[in-house]
Amino acid sequence: MTDEQYFAYPALSNSKLTEVKQTIDGLDSFVNNGNAFFFGSLFDAMITEPHRVSERNQTFDGNKVESKLFEDALNKRKIFLKDEFCFNIVYNNNSEYQKVFIKDLNITYKGVDFVEKCKCKYDIFRTIGCDIKTTAATSYKSFFDACVRFDYFRSRAFYMDLSGHSQDVIIGISKTKNEIYIILITRGDDRYNTGKLEYERLAFSYHLLKDKFLKIQ
């Protein structure tokens, strides 16, 4: 499934859950920084979709990237792959990249049962799911706080329930320090339970007001 096909497929995604949260809670869960988003996409592609990146021409999807930005992403990739845990996840023979799951998910919120067709796309998928984040954080604690602020635990619980996996990991790489932050999530732990309750809450609102939210693009 191409990116275009995935984004066009009519199913509830984590991104749509974020839109629901912004609408029903009356606030933005994050500020969309275009430069930060582009850097994260470039770095992610260098790890999981290297065919999209040309080191020789310093291009991403055929488009020229500013040299300093490109070199910075390359440097972060080297730091990432020097970490044994990260290296083993990326280069394990069983690893799949940009793995898509689409499923009719049975959800219960406050005693109400309902079903929604949902979708997700993993950065890396194997015996443990993996989400890679570039981050402004400069310590494990500040990255953990960012995971709470940006609802990363919600996304991981949502992904885990779609894939059936019992464990997931968020790997952060600091944009200003040569440091890696690894946060594990296990089905049934506080991180998973908190994230699951939050995605169920938002999915319930989506279920009730689906026509409204489908118009939000």
Phi, psi and chi 1 to 4 in degrees:
 res  aa     phi    psi   chi1   chi2   chi3   chi4
   1 MET       -  124.8  179.0  179.8  -75.8      -
   2 THR   -74.0  166.2   65.4      -      -      -
   3 ASP   -58.4  -41.6  -76.6  -12.5      -      -
   4 GLU   -62.6  -42.8  -69.8   76.9   13.1      -
   5 GLN   -66.3  -39.3  -69.7  170.8  -33.1      -
   6 TYR   -63.8  -49.4  174.7   78.0      -      -
   7 PHE   -65.3  -30.8  -69.3  125.3      -      -
   8 ALA   -82.6  -15.6      -      -      -      -
   9 TYR   -67.5  128.5 -168.2   88.7      -      -
  10 PRO   -77.8   89.6   29.6  -34.4      -      -
  11 ALA  -154.3  157.5      -      -      -      -
  12 LEU   -73.4  127.1  179.6   60.7      -      -
  13 SER  -119.0  170.4   65.7      -      -      -
  14 ASN   -63.7  -36.0 -178.2   63.2      -      -
  15 SER   -62.7  -39.5  -64.9      -      -      -
  16 LYS   -67.3  -35.6 -179.3   60.7   70.2  174.9
  17 LEU   -60.7  -37.1  -70.4  174.4      -      -
  18 THR   -64.9  -41.5  -63.7      -      -      -
  19 GLU   -63.0  -39.3  -66.2  175.7    7.3      -
  20 VAL   -62.2  -44.1  173.0      -      -      -
  21 LYS   -61.2  -43.6  179.7  171.9 -176.7  174.8
  22 GLN   -61.5  -34.9  -68.1  170.8  -13.5      -
  23 THR   -77.2  -50.7  -60.3      -      -      -
  24 ILE   -79.7  -26.7   66.6  173.5      -      -
  25 ASP   -92.3   -9.9  -69.1   -7.2      -      -
  26 GLY    70.2   29.7      -      -      -      -
  27 LEU  -153.9  162.3   50.0   83.2      -      -
  28 ASP   -90.6  132.2  -69.9  -21.8      -      -
  29 SER   -77.9  -18.2   60.6      -      -      -
  30 PHE  -160.9  160.4   65.8   91.5      -      -
  31 VAL   -94.9  126.8  175.8      -      -      -
  32 ASN   -80.9   99.3 -175.2    6.4      -      -
  33 ASN   -90.9  110.5 -175.5  -43.6      -      -
  34 GLY   -59.1  -43.3      -      -      -      -
  35 ASN   -64.6  -42.8  -70.5  -25.7      -      -
  36 ALA   -65.3  -40.3      -      -      -      -
  37 PHE   -63.3  -42.4 -178.5   80.7      -      -
  38 PHE   -64.0  -44.2  178.0   80.8      -      -
  39 PHE   -61.3  -43.7 -176.9   81.8      -      -
  40 GLY   -62.1  -40.3      -      -      -      -
  41 SER   -66.1  -40.5  -62.5      -      -      -
  42 LEU   -63.7  -47.9  172.7   61.5      -      -
  43 PHE   -61.8  -44.6  175.1   78.0      -      -
  44 ASP   -59.4  -43.2 -174.7   74.0      -      -
  45 ALA   -64.8  -37.6      -      -      -      -
  46 MET   -60.8  -30.0  -74.8 -178.2  173.2      -
  47 ILE   -87.4  -47.1  -59.8  -65.4      -      -
  48 THR  -108.3  -18.3   66.4      -      -      -
  49 GLU  -138.8   62.2  -61.0  177.8  -75.8      -
  50 PRO   -62.0  -18.4   21.2  -32.9      -      -
  51 HIS   -66.1  -16.8   60.0  -81.2      -      -
  52 ARG   -85.3   -8.3  -61.7  174.6   60.9 -171.1
  53 VAL  -120.3  134.4  179.7      -      -      -
  54 SER  -112.7  111.3  169.6      -      -      -
  55 GLU   -68.1  -37.3  -69.0 -172.2   37.7      -
  56 ARG   -62.1  -44.8  178.6  178.7  179.4  179.8
  57 ASN   -96.8   -6.0  -61.4  -40.3      -      -
  58 GLN    53.7   55.3  -66.4 -168.8  -24.7      -
  59 THR  -124.0  155.2   57.9      -      -      -
  60 PHE  -130.4  118.3  177.4   32.5      -      -
  61 ASP    54.3   37.0  -72.9  -20.0      -      -
  62 GLY    82.6   -4.1      -      -      -      -
  63 ASN  -101.4  135.8  -61.0  -49.5      -      -
  64 LYS   -65.6  135.0 -175.9   69.3  175.2  177.9
  65 VAL  -108.9  140.5  178.6      -      -      -
  66 GLU   -53.8  132.7 -169.6  -89.2  -38.4      -
  67 SER   -56.6  -45.1 -177.8      -      -      -
  68 LYS   -62.9  -41.2 -176.5  178.5 -176.5  -55.8
  69 LEU   -64.5  -43.0 -171.5   69.2      -      -
  70 PHE   -64.3  -45.4 -164.7   91.6      -      -
  71 GLU   -64.5  -35.6  -68.0  -63.7  -26.9      -
  72 ASP   -64.6  -42.4 -168.9   23.7      -      -
  73 ALA   -64.4  -40.1      -      -      -      -
  74 LEU   -61.7  -42.0  -80.5  178.3      -      -
  75 ASN   -63.2  -41.4 -179.1   56.6      -      -
  76 LYS   -65.6  -34.3  -64.4  -54.4  179.6 -170.9
  77 ARG   -64.7  -40.7 -176.6 -176.2   67.1  174.9
  78 LYS   -62.8  -43.2  -68.7  176.3 -177.3  177.0
  79 ILE   -63.4  -42.8  -66.2  166.2      -      -
  80 PHE   -59.1  -46.7 -176.5   89.5      -      -
  81 LEU   -78.6  -13.4  -66.3  177.1      -      -
  82 LYS   -74.0  -21.6  -78.0 -177.6  179.4  179.6
  83 ASP   -75.6  124.9 -177.0  -84.5      -      -
  84 GLU   -60.9  -43.0 -176.0  175.9    1.9      -
  85 PHE   -61.3  -47.3 -179.1   87.0      -      -
  86 CYS   -64.2  -44.4  -61.7      -      -      -
  87 PHE   -59.2  -44.2 -178.0   90.1      -      -
  88 ASN   -67.1  -34.4  -73.1  -23.0      -      -
  89 ILE   -68.0  -43.1  -80.0 -174.5      -      -
  90 VAL   -70.4  -42.5  172.5      -      -      -
  91 TYR  -106.0   18.4  -70.7  108.7      -      -
  92 ASN   -71.1  137.9 -174.8  -74.3      -      -
  93 ASN   -61.8  -22.7  -70.3  -26.4      -      -
  94 ASN   -92.0   -0.5  -64.5  -39.3      -      -
  95 SER   -74.4  138.8  -67.5      -      -      -
  96 GLU  -119.5  145.1  -61.1  178.6   73.7      -
  97 TYR  -110.7  142.3  -51.6  112.7      -      -
  98 GLN    51.8   46.3  -54.4  -60.6  -36.2      -
  99 LYS   -76.2  127.0  174.2   75.1  171.9  178.6
 100 VAL  -101.7  137.6  171.1      -      -      -
 101 PHE  -124.7  133.8  -75.9   90.1      -      -
 102 ILE  -129.2  128.5  -62.2  173.0      -      -
 103 LYS  -155.0  145.5  179.1 -179.9  179.2 -179.9
 104 ASP   -79.4  106.5  -71.1  -26.7      -      -
 105 LEU   -95.0  125.0 -167.6   61.0      -      -
 106 ASN   -81.2  120.6  -64.0  -56.8      -      -
 107 ILE  -124.8  140.5  -56.4  171.2      -      -
 108 THR  -125.1  128.1  -59.8      -      -      -
 109 TYR  -134.3  119.6 -178.2   68.8      -      -
 110 LYS    50.1   45.4  -67.9 -170.0  174.5 -179.6
 111 GLY    83.6   -2.0      -      -      -      -
 112 VAL  -100.1  123.5  179.2      -      -      -
 113 ASP   -96.4  136.3  -61.3  -34.6      -      -
 114 PHE  -154.1  168.4   58.9   99.5      -      -
 115 VAL  -126.5  134.1  178.3      -      -      -
 116 GLU  -131.6  138.4  -80.4  -64.7  -22.3      -
 117 LYS   -75.0  123.5 -176.2  172.2  -69.8  -64.2
 118 CYS  -126.5  159.7  -60.0      -      -      -
 119 LYS  -142.9  153.6   64.8 -178.9  178.6 -179.5
 120 CYS  -153.7  161.6   70.9      -      -      -
 121 LYS  -137.4  113.7 -177.0  164.0   65.0  169.8
 122 TYR   -75.9  144.2  -83.5   85.6      -      -
 123 ASP   -62.8  -55.2  -74.3  -18.2      -      -
 124 ILE  -136.3  136.1  -58.2  174.6      -      -
 125 PHE  -131.6  125.8 -177.6   82.2      -      -
 126 ARG  -152.0 -139.7   47.8  174.5  -65.1 -159.2
 127 THR   -66.5  -18.3   53.9      -      -      -
 128 ILE  -131.9  134.4 -177.3  171.9      -      -
 129 GLY   -76.1  154.6      -      -      -      -
 130 CYS  -140.5  133.8  177.3      -      -      -
 131 ASP  -122.2  127.0 -170.0   26.8      -      -
 132 ILE  -106.5  130.9  -57.6  171.3      -      -
 133 LYS  -130.4  130.6  -59.4  -69.9 -173.2 -175.7
 134 THR   -82.9  144.8   55.3      -      -      -
 135 THR  -144.7  149.8  176.5      -      -      -
 136 ALA   -80.7   -6.0      -      -      -      -
 137 ALA   -63.3  150.1      -      -      -      -
 138 THR  -124.2   13.6   56.7      -      -      -
 139 SER  -158.8  163.7   68.5      -      -      -
 140 TYR   -59.0  -43.9  177.1   89.1      -      -
 141 LYS   -61.9  -44.5 -177.8 -176.8 -176.8  -56.3
 142 SER   -68.2  -31.2   59.6      -      -      -
 143 PHE   -71.1  -40.3 -179.5   61.1      -      -
 144 PHE   -59.7  -43.5 -172.2   95.2      -      -
 145 ASP   -61.6  -37.4  -69.4  -16.5      -      -
 146 ALA   -66.0  -37.2      -      -      -      -
 147 CYS   -61.1  -37.8  -70.9      -      -      -
 148 VAL   -69.4  -47.4  173.9      -      -      -
 149 ARG   -62.3  -42.1  178.4 -173.5  175.4 -161.9
 150 PHE   -94.4   11.5  -63.1  132.5      -      -
 151 ASP    62.5   33.7  -70.0  -38.0      -      -
 152 TYR   -66.5  -32.6  -67.4  163.4      -      -
 153 PHE   -69.6  -32.4  -63.4  140.6      -      -
 154 ARG   -61.8  -46.4 -178.0 -163.5   77.1 -158.8
 155 SER   -64.0  -38.3   71.8      -      -      -
 156 ARG   -69.4  -39.8  -57.0  -25.7  -59.2  158.9
 157 ALA   -63.4  -40.9      -      -      -      -
 158 PHE   -61.3  -47.3 -176.8   67.3      -      -
 159 TYR   -63.2  -44.1  -83.2   47.5      -      -
 160 MET   -61.3  -38.9  -70.6  165.4   70.4      -
 161 ASP   -72.8  -27.3  -75.0   -4.2      -      -
 162 LEU   -76.1  -38.2  -81.4  173.1      -      -
 163 SER   -88.4  -22.5   68.3      -      -      -
 164 GLY    84.5    4.7      -      -      -      -
 165 HIS   -70.5  149.5  -99.5   18.4      -      -
 166 SER   -98.8   -6.5   60.3      -      -      -
 167 GLN  -147.5  148.4 -163.7  167.6   48.3      -
 168 ASP  -145.0  162.5 -153.7  -75.7      -      -
 169 VAL  -141.7  139.1   62.3      -      -      -
 170 ILE  -107.6  124.5  -54.6  170.5      -      -
 171 ILE  -112.9  117.3  -57.2  176.4      -      -
 172 GLY  -104.9  140.4      -      -      -      -
 173 ILE  -122.9  123.0  179.1  165.5      -      -
 174 SER   -67.0  136.2  175.2      -      -      -
 175 LYS   -79.9  -16.0  -73.5 -175.0  -89.8 -169.9
 176 THR  -116.1  -12.3   56.7      -      -      -
 177 LYS  -130.5  151.2  -62.3 -179.0   71.0  174.1
 178 ASN   -84.1   63.5  -63.4  -27.6      -      -
 179 GLU  -131.8  147.6  -66.5 -178.4   -8.9      -
 180 ILE  -114.1  136.7  -58.3  -73.1      -      -
 181 TYR  -121.4  123.4  -47.5  118.3      -      -
 182 ILE  -116.2  122.1  -62.8  172.0      -      -
 183 ILE  -123.5  117.8  -61.4  178.6      -      -
 184 LEU   -91.2  143.8  -67.0  170.8      -      -
 185 ILE  -126.6  128.2  -56.5   98.0      -      -
 186 THR  -119.8  137.5  -59.3      -      -      -
 187 ARG   -53.1  125.7 -174.2  177.5  -62.1  -82.4
 188 GLY    98.7  -13.2      -      -      -      -
 189 ASP   -82.2  174.7   69.0   12.9      -      -
 190 ASP   -61.8  -36.8  -72.3  -15.7      -      -
 191 ARG   -66.3  -45.5  -62.5  164.2 -169.9  175.9
 192 TYR   -64.5  -48.0  168.9   82.9      -      -
 193 ASN   -62.6  -41.6  -69.8  -22.5      -      -
 194 THR   -64.1  -44.7  -60.8      -      -      -
 195 GLY   -64.6  -39.6      -      -      -      -
 196 LYS   -65.6  -44.4 -179.0  178.4  178.0   69.1
 197 LEU   -60.5  -38.9 -176.5   61.4      -      -
 198 GLU   -69.7  -43.1  177.1   65.4   -1.6      -
 199 TYR   -69.6  -32.1   92.8   63.1      -      -
 200 GLU   -65.3  -40.2  -71.3  174.3  -21.1      -
 201 ARG   -60.2  -47.5  176.8 -179.4   79.1   90.3
 202 LEU   -71.9  -37.2  -62.1  175.1      -      -
 203 ALA   -64.2  -34.4      -      -      -      -
 204 PHE   -64.9  -43.8 -177.8   64.0      -      -
 205 SER   -63.4  -40.6  -67.2      -      -      -
 206 TYR   -61.4  -44.4  174.8   84.2      -      -
 207 HIS   -60.3  -41.4 -177.5   73.2      -      -
 208 LEU   -72.8  -34.7  -68.0  178.3      -      -
 209 LEU  -120.5   37.2  -57.3  169.2      -      -
 210 LYS   -57.0  -44.3 -173.4 -179.1  -59.5 -175.5
 211 ASP   -58.8  -38.2  -70.5  -17.2      -      -
 212 LYS   -64.6  -47.3  171.6 -176.5  175.3   64.9
 213 PHE   -74.4  -26.9  -71.0  121.0      -      -
 214 LEU   -67.1  -20.8  -74.5  175.4      -      -
 215 LYS   -83.4  -12.5  -66.0  175.6 -176.9  178.0
 216 ILE   -84.4  112.6  -58.6  175.0      -      -
 217 GLN  -117.2      -  -60.8  -64.9  -26.1      -
